[in-house]
Amino acid sequence: MVPAELADELFDKLTVYYADDDNVTVIVDRRRGERRGRGARNGGDPSREHVRTVRDRRRRSGGDRLPFPRIDGSV
């Protein structure tokens, strides 16, 4: 991936350099900015901050657990 600022200088050179390698495709990064925080999850309203909710979905234990046996065999 070539940054947009260097595309004029590097794109053609890198395309020629990697022409024989089928595993490489030279592309220009055209992103303008960071996507996080632009309102994608807050309904498009930049004034409304998204608060992430973390949930623990593991089952809670219903009571006392049995102790693990000691290595020497005693409880």
N, C-alpha and C positions, 0 to 999 in steps of 0.2 A: 504494500500500500504506500503510495507516494503522497505526501502532504500536498495540498492544493498550491501552496506557495512555491513549491519546488517542481511542480509538474512540467513547466516549460523546459526546465533544465535537465530533469532526470527521466521523464517518462519514456522518451524515444531510446535513450541509452539503455535503460533497464529492459525494455521490450526486446531489443536486439540481443542483449546479453543472455536473457532467459528464453530465447526463441526455440532452442532445442530441448528445453525441459518442459514436458507435458504437465508436470505437477505444479508449475508456477504460472500464475496469471498476474500481470502487473495492472493495478487499478489506481485511480486517483481518488483520494479521500475528499468528498464533496460536502461533508457535514459542516454546518455553519456554527454549531455550538453544542453545548451539553443538553441532552434531552431530559435529564432528570430535573425535576422541579419546575417544569414549564406548564404544569397543569394537566398532564395526561391522566392522572388519577384523581384529581380534585374537581372534575367536571368542567375543566377549562377556565376555572376562576383562579387567577394567580394570587388573589388576596386570601383565599381559603387554603390553609396549609394542610397537607395530608399527614395524618398521624397513623403510623403503622401499628397494628394490633398483633401481638404475638400470642399464639394459643398453643397450649400444651395438650395434645390429643392423646397422650398416653393414658392408659387406664389407671385410675387411682387404686391403691391397695385398700381392701375392705377391712383390714384389721391387723392384728399382730402377725408378724412373720416369724417363721421358725428360724432359730439361729443356725448359722453355718457350723458344721462340726469342725472341731479343731483337728489339726494334722496329726496330733498324737493320739486321737481317738476319744478324748474326753469331751464332754459337752459344756 
